[in-house]
């Protein structure tokens, strides 16, 4: 019995730091049937793998809410047609409620409207409309494009933070300025009257319990879940200053009120969180750009009638019409028309690509010249663009290995800080000599202020954001240039590569070889060897070889067939055909047995080369592949086939060398041909006569030398080698980006993407290290400084608030860095 697992992604609201992440993860893992749960602070999403027989969506939502967090939800208001009675309304309600991701559905028969509350990562408005149509009704277009519900939920959260920040500033600014003026004796003696403290209390209280209420709620929920997060530190620190000031205000104890301290701490942290939220929004700019590429509408021919429909309503098999200057709405195959299409937004290649009947087109690309009619083959979530967006989102949700240290520290960080804060209070109160009589602060006040400084200077958020923000920007920047990292681990590992192994065919070369020479065996050699046949002409050799290769799908065989067709030699259909892996083919043509293969095949078949060794050596030295043709056990001649280099291959390999990387080339060619091509493109190491099944073994040998190896291949044929390599890079997979068995996918077929991918990885890795260094060194230096009494709590709060902003801003710098 096989276990069926499902994966779902939930947008989480209310998370503020790394401890929130671990709290949500821990609670999700407590749901029965969950095999893994990963939460990302930057994207604010949770990815869960679970057994659907044991857990359901409401279980996860309930668990998240119980932990003190929320799930972002969108609302759709659909205008309906064809509702006959209230029974129809109830039936539609039931159909909508059955959709995974729909939280609540209400259909009003009288108003002919449906209101649906749903989770945008699981279901879209297009899905809702399709369900309405499947139930036999019609959902009318409202004229506007479908809203991004998750983005709206996030924006609503940011607006709420902004509102609280403004309220905090309105009360805190006058409170702080007056407190400073009083401390510096810039105002009269009246400032020390009892009523003044009451006024400060009146200004501080709304900030403490309205603006800062979420910190109390967050702290309570964290403690209820037996954990401690940033909210606990803020609530403890500000409450200590606030509640200490109340007995001073009431005259129960002597001393100085610190109402402004709590208010300033809360407002500064609120400012930092607001700026952080805005900056985090920019880290996902690349995803937003990709989503913005989608065409809004499509012109289709359905039932013989031309009509315009929303792009998400196009069905597989529809004929789509695209005029010059319009976006191609979905993936398909051209059935009529010729044009050039700009695919740069997906592949990163600036040159338009010619399109004719039979050629594939990709949704979201731009038709430049002529009118095209194409048949839709992939729509909705199956299009190349949708796959790309999904891959980037998955990568951003994954966790990089370098983040493990930050996660381990974050798990124990807050309890350690609380212990240090309590220790600070104890040392200053019991061990440090008391201040002189008449000093501004007594021993208790001094100890309390230093404890508060320790509590508010500590910042677990910067550690939690250090890796995921850089990963978000890095993966997004890669996607914009046609480089897809399927996981943050791949993004990290690519930066540590020392050797790049390149599959020759289709990677360095075009993989479209052409016949360059046909050399019949010299007749005099035949006679000297006692063979009194007339020999074979160029045409007869080509005809026999092409006839034999008609059943072959090998590029070299296709080149021979193409040459015979070009010379109008009309290849015959072979009576029999068999391929000999790594050697060649055997076929029956017009009653004759024809072999076409490499010298090793002739040796294996005991067929003498009859003096053709010189021709073979010459052709191999010219980087051509000699294909020997034998008929009925006798060598007839040699056909030379050469592959052409891709534009930019030499420059790309030179760039890899400039980056300090060793470049190896894997090929099935003989050593002489391989060496000639290797010299031409400038690789460091040539691995020749490597059979398809042996590529993984060659990669393993390179790894055995202690090197981190990246393997670059076509993603499907090279799957074992790509899987064996430390980093597999699939090149030229076109629209089947999800099919490639590699953690890194280059949408375009250009080798130039490889150094760009490695350079981007290095930049991202450097940014992560800078962020982690800042996050750790900040806490390592400033927590002891606060404990030693060198930091005022308000300065500490400001430093804490802006440490996270610094980390996010540093990650955003990646967007402007060049990798080309």
Buried (B, 14 or more C-beta within 10 A) or exposed (E): EEEEBBEBBBBBBBBBBBBBBBBBBBBBBEBEBBEEBBBBBBBBBBBBBBBEEEBBBEBBBEBBBEBBBBBBBBBBEBEBEEBEEEEBBEBBBEBBBEBBBBBEBEBBBEEBBBBBBBBBBBBBBBBBBBBBEEBEBEBEBEEEEBEBBBBBBBEEBBEEBBEBBEBBBBBBBBBBEBBEEBEEEEEEEEBEEEEBBEBBBEBBBBBBEBBBEBBBBBBBBBBEBEBBBBBBBBBBBBBBBBEBBBEBBEEEEEBBBBBBBBBBBBBBBBBBBBBBBBBBBBBBBBBEEBBEBBBEBBBBEEEEEEEEBBBBBBEBEBBBBBEEEBBBBBBBBBEEBBBBBBBBBBBBBEEBBEBEEEBBBBBBBBBBBBBBBBBBBBBBEBBBBBBBBBBBBBBBBBBBEBBEEBBEBBBEBBEBBBEBBBEBBEBBBEEEEEEEEEEEBBBBBBBBBBBBBBBBBBBBBBBBBBBBBBBBBBBBBBBBBBBBBBBBBBBBBBBBBBBBBBBBBBBBBBBEBBBBBBBBBBEEBBEEBEBEEEBBEBEBBBBBBBBBBBBBEBBBBBBBBBBBEEBEBEBBEBEEBEBBEBBBBBBBBEEBBBBBBBBBBBEBBEBBBBBBEEBBEBBBEBBBBBBBBBBEEBBBBBBBBBBEBBEBBBBBBBBBBEEEBBBBBBBBBBBBBBBBBBEEBBBBEBBBBBEBEBBBEBBEEBBEEEBBBBBBBBBBBBBBBBBBBBBBBBBBBBBBBBBBBBBBBBBBBBBBBBBBBBBBBBBBBBBBBBBBEBBBEBBEEBBBBBBBBEBBBBBBBBBBBBBBBBBBBBBBEBBEBEBE
